[in-house]
Amino acid sequence: MAEDWRKLMDLGLIHFMAYPIIRDEGPIVATAARIAQDEFFDVLEVRRSEHPEVMAGLKRVAEQSKLKLGMGAQPGLLLNKLSLNDEDEAGRSAAVEEVKASIDASYELGCPICACLSGPDAEESKRDRAMDLLTDSLVELCEYSKGKAGDGDPVWVSLEQFDYDIDKSCLIGPSLRAAELGERVKGQVDNFGLTIDLSHLPLLHETPQEMLSATIDHVIHVHVGNCLMGDEEDNAYGDKHPRFGYPGSETDVAELAHFLETLIYSGYFEKDLPSEKPIVSFEVAPMAGEDPELVIASTKRAFNAAWASI
């Protein structure tokens, strides 16, 4: 495609996936600084840290490099097995507080979007109740964010779709259900949206057209990556985000190009969004024995090849 992608979007990288620092430890600032030196990426999505020196370091890296930051609340929810649709009120409250802490971190670091995920799917007889609980949690989080914004723009809360029957087994979930959630929440607050993810598309048994035709009115944030479904014995099986073209995986350059093309025709790049430009962030992780730097280089080459083929 002749048009420069920089005119349409900011490309990002999920820091805690590219460098598997899932817990709040390790060379977080040093690896963030490494990405900040790469002009290919304009956005780095991070998780909150309870260490003030790490938060200060991330802010310093972003300010000096003009790198934009995004916030992911997913690690805290997943590691602590917290659910925003937990039937137990104490459990749901703990999940809400976890995301509120990430919203606080978003304001501290200047992130326009804080992404999270639903809890586990419920059996059919309890699914309506689970949707009600999830809606209540998200409305509370959006209102909390607006309360912190004062006269400025609020941080938006974005709910990311995950698989519902293979790995994370989340309530949200299928695109039609995600769209229903969007309608429910946006009927009460105006700083909510959805994060869609190419990595999860095969896991959801959907096509790009099916996903985007259902969700585009609510999409404010996009992840792209890969998954592996064919071999349960492979370390990359499920929602592990291997590099594009990983042996036996679902997504390489052709599938990435098709997804990007569908994003274009869906109107995503023309939407009025909370971020400065529409964001497309790569969610890729090194598998056993792989080098994060080489996986990142491979990701950039895959995008360049995909974009050139559109």
N, C-alpha and C positions, 0 to 999 in steps of 0.2 A: 504494500500500500504506500502510495507516494507521500501522503500527509504525515508530517512528523508527529509521532505519538505524544511528544511533550506538549503539543498544543491542546491535546484532548484530556490528558490524565497526568497524575503523579504516580510513578511506580514506587512501591514500597516493599519492605521485607519484614517478615515476622521474626524478630530477634531471638525470642526464646525457643523458636523451632530451628532456625538456621544454626544456632549455637545451642545445643540442648541443655540450657540452664533452666530447667523447669522449676527448680526450687530457688528461693531467694538467696543465692550464694554463687560464688565463682567470679570469673573476670567479666562481670556485666558491663562496666563502664569501658574497659579496654576493648572489648569486642564491638561495643556500640561505636566507639571512636574509629575502629577499623572500617565499619560500614560508612560512617560519615565522610570518610575520605574518598569514597567511590561516588562520582558524580552521576552514575547510572540511577541511583536510588535517591528519591526526594523525601521519602517517608520511612521511618523506622517504628514498627509497632512493638511496644515493650509491655512487660507486666509491672505492677507496682512493687516497690521495695519498702520494707519496714526499716531499712537502714538509711538514715538521713544523708549520709555521705554518698550513697549510691544515687539517690534522687537528685542531689546537688550535682553529682558528676554527669548524669544524663542531661540535666538542664544545661550544664556548661557545654557539653558536646554539641547539643542542638543549637545553642545560641552562636557558638563560634563558627559552626559549619553551615548554618542556615538549613539544617536538616529539620524536617517537620516530624512530630511524634504523634503516635496513636497509642491507645491504651487497650490492652486485652485483659479482661477479668476472668477469662476461661481457666488459666492455670490454678488460681486460688479456689475456684468452685470445684474443679475436677480433683485436685490433690486432696481437698478436705471432704470430698464426697458430699457436697452441698447441693441442694435442689431448690430452685425458685418456685417449684410447684409441689413442694413437700407437703403431704397431708398433715404432718406433725407441725404445729404452729411454731414451736421452738426451733425446729430444723429449718423451716422456711425463713424465719426471722434471722437466723445465722447466715443464710445465703444472701438475704437482702443486705445485711450489714457488710458482708464481704464485698459486694458490688459497690455499696456506698463508699467503702474505703478506696476502691479503684476510681470512682468518680472524683473523690477528693484528690487523688493523685493526678487525674486528668487535668483538673484546674491548676494544680501545682506545676505541671509540665507543659501546659498550653495545648492539650490534646482536644480536638473538636468532637471526637467520637470515643465512646467507651463501649467495647463489645463484650458480650456475655453469651451464655447459652442456657437452654432450658434444662430441667432435670429429666430423669428417665421417663419414658413413655409409660402410660397406664393401661390396664386392661380396658376393653371397650366400655364396659359398664361404668368405669370411673373416669373416663377421658374428659367428659364435659366438666367435671369437678376440677380436674387437673388444669384444664384450660382457664377456668375461672381463677384458680389460685395463681397461675402464672401471670394472667392479666393484672390481677391485683398487685403482684410484686413489681411488675414493670411500670405500672402507673405510679406506684409509690416511689420508685427509683427516678423516674422522669420528673416528678414533682420535687423530689429532693434536689435534683440537679438544677432545676429552675430556681429553687430557693437560694442556691449558692451563687447564682450568676449575677445577682444584683441588677445593674443596668446594662450588663454586657450580654453577649450571646451565650446561651446555655450549652453545656456539653450534652450531646445527644446520646441516648442509650440505643445500642443496636444489638438485636438478638440474632445470633448466627445459627443457621441450619446445620444440623448434624444428622448422621444416619439414624434409623429407627429400629434396625433389626440385625445389625452385623457387629458393631463394635461399641460405640457410645450408647446406642439404643435410646435416643432422646425423644421426648415428646414432640419437639420441633427440630427436625422432622420434615415430613412431606411438604412440598411447596404449597399445595392447596391449604393445608393446615397452617402453614406459616403466613399465608395471605389472610386467612381468617383471623389469626392473632393480630396481624397488623391493623385490620379494621377495628377489632375490639379495643386495642390500646389507643390508636389514633382517634377514636371516638371520644377520648377523655383528655389526652395530652397531645402536644404538637411537636415534641422533640424525641420522637421514637422512629426507628426504622429497622430494616433487616440487613444482615450481612449474608451474602450468598458466597458459595465456595465451590470452585471447579473440583477440588479434591473430593468433595462429598457427593458430587453429581452421580458418579457410577454407583456409589453406595446407596443412594436414594432411588436407584433404578429409574432415573429420569433422563431426558435429553435436555440440552441447553434451551431449546424452544419451550419445552414443557415448564421448566423451572422459571424462565423469565416471563413467559406469558402470564403466569400466575402471580409472580411476586414483584414485577418491575415498578408498580406504583409505590411500593414500600422500600425498595432497595436504596440504601444510602452508602454502601460500602461493599467492596468485592475482594475476595481472596481467590488465588489460583494456585493449584498444585496437583498432586497425583495421588493415586492409591493403588493398592494391589488386592485383588479379590479371588484369584484363581488357585492359590496354594496356601492353605491354612498353616502349613509347616514353615513357610517363609517368614523371616523376622519382620518383613515389611507388610505382612498381611493386615488388612483392616485400615484403620484411620491413622497411618503412621507417616504419611506425607513424604514418600521417597522422591528422589529427583525425577524429572521428566525422562521418560524412556528407560526407567529401571527395568531390568529383565522380568518379564511376566506381568508388568503393571498395565494400567488402563489408559494412561495419558502420555502422549508425546507431542511433537510439534504440530501434527495435523489436528489433533483434538484441541490443543490450545488455540490454534488459529480459528477453528470453528467456533469455539466459545467466545473469543474476542470479537469475531465478526457478528455473532449473535448479540453481544453487548452493544455493538455499534448500532445495529438495526433496531434494538429494543428502545433506544433513546437514552440509555444510561449516561452517556457522555454529554448530553444536553440538559440534564436535570439540574435544578437548583438544589444544591446539597449543603450540608453543614461544613464540609471541608472546602478549602480554597479551590481545589480542582477535584474531579472524580478520582478516587483512589482505587488502584488495582495493586494489591500486595501479594507477593509470592510467599507461600507457606510450604517450604521445603525443609527436609531434615536429612542429615547424613545417617545412613544406615551403618551397621557394624563394620568397622574397618575403613570407612570413608572419611575424607577430609572435608570439613565444612567449607573451606575456601574453594576447593574444587567443585563442590556441589553448587555453590553460589555462582561460580563462573559458568558452569553448565546451564544453570537457570537463565542467565543473561543471554547465552547463545541460543537457547531454546526460544526465548521471547523474540530476539532479533529475527530468527528464521521464521517464526510464526507470523510476525507482523509483516515481514517482507512478502509472505505468500498470500496475504489477504487481498 
